[in-house]
Every structure is written in structure tokens, then in C-alpha cells.
């Protein structure tokens, strides 16, 4: 597995930043390569992406969600990956977002991109775009404040 970790600080309160991150169907506005995200229910998403000229669809499941703290997920179809995004209150008006993604690159293009750390650069760029959009708007377009408890026992 290849691991990417990146973070960015935003000049917005943690609740505003977290609330916007829960708007998964808005991800194509700041994530390059993400064409569409359909939220099927509170914990299941279907993604349509293009990477290295290849279009793919896959499903993800939220495995843990704690408002204003963290959202963890794993893939349930398609390329194997899992990750967590955490939200850190720096002060009343500043928030740090930290993203960790573990994934298995498939095919020559993805493996070369991972070796050259192009995936790391893309995640950093996507986080900068998220921050730019958030700081320009100054508010969240929606929110889901529900909790998803971490499953007990070993994870697959």
C-alpha cells in the first residue's frame, strides 16, 4: 500500500470546515479527477473518477464519523484504498484539515505516479482548492452531523 498524508490550515471555524467536508457530492468542485460522487445513504458513496486517462467507478463506505473530529472510509469495490480526514481546532477561527490515504496503485501509470509522488502533489493541490473555495465562500453549503461508530473487532 502507498500512503499519502497532507494537511492544510483554513481561516474558518472547525464546524464550518467539517460541515462542508460532509457534502461529498460537492467533491468534484475541488478534487481533480473526481467527476461525480453519489451519496447512496448516510455511509455509502459511489464515485466516478478518471486517473491517467482511465475512467473508473467504485464504492466507498464510511467506517467512522465523529462530528468536528474525523471521517474514516474504505473502498468496498474497485481499487483498494482507505483513509481518514481529521479536523483540528487551532483557535476559534482556524482549522487544520489532515488527510491520510492508503491505496494500492494499479497499472503502470498509477504505479509510476505514486513512485514520482504525483499522487501526493495532487492531494496537496486538492486540499488547497478546498481551502480556497471555503475561504472564498465563508460558509458550508450543507451539513451532516450524524455519528458513525467505529466497528468493534478486526477490520478487513
Secondary structure as GFF3:
##gff-version 3
##sequence-region A 1 156
A	DSSP	beta_strand	2	10	.	.	.	ID=ss1
A	DSSP	alpha_helix	14	21	.	.	.	ID=ss2
A	DSSP	three_ten_helix	24	29	.	.	.	ID=ss3
A	DSSP	beta_strand	34	39	.	.	.	ID=ss4
A	DSSP	beta_strand	44	51	.	.	.	ID=ss5
A	DSSP	beta_strand	54	66	.	.	.	ID=ss6
A	DSSP	beta_strand	70	75	.	.	.	ID=ss7
A	DSSP	beta_strand	81	91	.	.	.	ID=ss8
A	DSSP	beta_strand	94	103	.	.	.	ID=ss9
A	DSSP	alpha_helix	107	115	.	.	.	ID=ss10
A	DSSP	alpha_helix	118	137	.	.	.	ID=ss11
###
